[in-house]
């Protein structure tokens, strides 16, 4: 029994030594993040295929902000030096790998959350590695955590969005229902209309850009982040209000062209406000 245990320990030490010689910490963690990102995003693609067929590929809900965050976070991690692997790194990596390979795509974002917290709290590295881990932690907000929050508090969130729209329209609200501006009926504010999704993307964009350009965050930056999120809520309320002016406005806003225009508008506003908040570092980097 003792001999077998010693042999197992020697084999484990040999594998660990080989890994330390062949791969750096940055490369090890980058590989785990890439697997988690690919598997998590693949889940969104397969869901669209299962629900809408091949046409669903054209409507996969993966924002350009999400793709930029993946690139920015992984790029920063690869710039974080060539420190040697530690035994704790392998243990954390093994847990992450198990979560990623399980046939539940949401667990990939759970794995990314745990890995990011480990890098930020317990395995603090250099500036680039810390910034990369922060971006990838922020990535899990729109991809997982904001969705869980919405499922738990969907009623109050939709009622809040309906209240904002009703205040602009000057009409009454009943739950998540808003009376149309032409008094022809009521409009329901449902999940796709919620401002929470765009708030999560705005938060991700703000974190990704500020960390990508190397901005040191301060209390002023926190105020910028809150301002951007509040502006997104305001603009979303305006959109719902315009939608609720009449049935014809409702049809126009919900048409493919209307949805596309709105998507580009909110993307431009989020990116523009984020660049404004980090204008000094962003434009000096360019």
N, C-alpha and C positions, 0 to 999 in steps of 0.2 A: 504493500500500500504506500509506504514511504517512498520507495523507488519510483513508483508511478507518479506520485505527486511531484517529486523532484524533476522527473522528465517533462511533465506538463509545464512546470514553472520555467524550465530551461527553454522549452519550445516557445512559450509565450514571450519570454525575454528576447529570444532570437527574432521572432516576428516583429516585436516592437523596435528592436535595434535596426532591422532592415528598413522599416518604415521611416525611422528617424534619418537614416542615411539617404533615402531616396526621395523624400518629400518634405517640404517645409510646412510650418503651421499655416501660413497664408494659403498655400496650395491645397492643403488638406481641408481647411474650412471652406475655401472657394468651391471645391468639388462638391461638398455637402450642400452648399447653398444652391449650386447649379441644379443638382438633382431635385432639391425641394421646389425650386422655381418651375422647372420643367414639368414635374409631376403635378404641381398645383394648378398650373395654367392648362395642362392637358385635361384635367378634370373639367374645366370650364368648356373646353372645346367639345369633349365627348358629351357633355350635358346638352349642348346646343344641337349636336348631331342626333341625339336620341329623341329630343323633343320636336325638332324642326326639320330633320333630315339634312341633306347636303346644303340646302339653302341657308341653314342655320349658321354655317361658317361665315356668312356675310354679316351676321348680326351678333357675333360673339362679343360679350361684354368685357373686353380687355382694352383698357384705355392706353393711349400713348404715354400717359403719365406713369402707368404701371410698368410698361416696357422700359421707359427711361430709368425708373427706380431700380429695376433689375440690373441694367447695365451699369448705372452709377455705383450701386453698392458693391457689385462684384469687382468692378475696376478698382475701386478704392482698396478693397481687400487685397488684391494682387499687388498693390503698391506698399503693402505693410511690412516689408522686410522678409528676412529668411531665418527667423527664429526656429529652433528645433522643437519638435513635437514633445509634449509631456504626456505622462500616463493618464492624467485626468482628461486630456483632449481626446484620447482614444475612447475612453468610457463614454463621454458625452457624444462623440461621433457615432458610437455603436447604437446608442439610444435613438439618435436622430435618424440613422439609417433604417432602423426597424420601423419607425413611424412613417417614413417615406415609402417604404416598400409595401406596407399594408394597403389593401384595396379600398382605402377610404381617403379620397384626395384631400379632404380638409385637414387631415392629420399632417400633411406636408407643411401647412402654414403654422400648425402647432409646433412642429419640429423647428421651423425657422424662428419662431418666437423664443423657444427655449435656448436655441443655439446663440441667438443674438444677446439674450440676457446673460448667458454664460460669458460671452466675450466682453460685454460691457461691465459686468459686476465682478466676476471672479477671475477672469483671464485678461486683464487690461493690457492692451498692447500699445503700439505707437498711435499717432494721430490719425493716419490714414485708415488703419484697421478699425479704430473706434468709430470713425465717421461712417465707414462702410457698414458696420454692424448696426449703427443707428438708422441708416437709410433702409436696410433690409428689415429691421424691426418695424419701422413705420409702414413698410409695404404690407405687413400682415393686417394692418388696420382696415383698409378697404376690402381686402381679399377674404377676411374672416371675421374679425372682432366687431366691426360695425354692423355686419349682417346678423351676428348673434344678438347684439344690442337691439337691432330693429325687431327681431323676432320676439324678444322679451317685452319690448315697450312700443310695439307698433301702434297701438291705439293712441297714446298720448302724443307720439311723434307726428302722426298724420293729422291729429286734431290741431296741433300747433301750426303745421303748414297750412291747414285750412283756415285757421284764424288769421294768419298773415294775409292770405289771399282775400278773405272776406273783408278785412280792413281796407284793402286797396279798392275793392269793388264797391264797398259801402252797402253790402247785402248781408243777410243773416247766415249763420252757420249752425248746423245741427250735427253734432259729432264730427265726422270727417266729410260731411256733405256741405257744399256751398251753393247758395242760390245764384243762378245765372243773372248777369247784369240786365238782361232784357226781360226778366221775370217769366221765362218760358219753361222753367224747371230747375232741377238741382244737378250739380256735378259732384261726383265722388272723387276725393283725393285718395289715390291708392298708392301702393308701394313704389311703382316707377316714378311717381310724382314727388316722392319725398326728397327733401334737401339733404338728408343724412348721407346718402351716397356721394353727392358732390362735395359735401363737407369733408368726408374721409379722403377723397381724391385731392382736395385743396390742401389738406394737412400733409399728405404724402408728397405733393409737389413742393410745398414749402420746405419740408425737411430735406428732400432730395437735392433741390437746387442749392440751398444754403450750405449743406455738407459737401456737395460736389465742388463748389467754388472755394471751400475752406473758410467760411465765415464763422467767427467765434460768436456763439449765441449769448444774448444778454436779455435783460428784462424788456428792452425795447423790441427785440425780436419776438418775444412771446406776445407782446401787444400786436405786432404785425400779424402773427399767426391767427390771433383771435379776430383781428379786423378782417382778414381774408375770409375766414369761415363765416363771420357775420354778414359780409357782403354777398357771399354765395347764398345764404338763407334769404337775404333781401331780394336778390335777383330771381331766385326760384319762386318767391312769393309773387313777384311781378309777372313772371311767366304764367303761373297758375291763374292770376287775375285776368291777364289778357285772354287766356284760354276760355275763361268763364264769362267773357263779355256777351257772347251769344253762341248759339249752336254752330253757326258758320265759322266763328273764330275757333271753336273747339275742333272742328274738322280740319281747319287749316294747320293749326299747331300740331295736331297729331298725325298729319300726313307725312310720308317719307321725307319730303323736302323740308317741311317744318321741323321735324325731328333732327334732320341733318344740320340745318342752320342753327338750331338751339345748341346742338352738341359742339359745333365749332365756336359758337359765341361763348359758352361757359368755359371751354378749354382756353380760349384766348384771354378771357378775363382772369382765370386762375393763374395762368403762366405770366401774364403781364403784371399782375399785382405781386407775384412772387419775385420776379426779376426786379421790380421797383424796390422791394424790401431789401434785396441784396445787390443793388445796382453797382456799388463801389467794387466789390469783389468780382461780380459777374462780368462787368465790362473791362476791368483790368486784366482778367484772365483771357478774355477774347482778344 
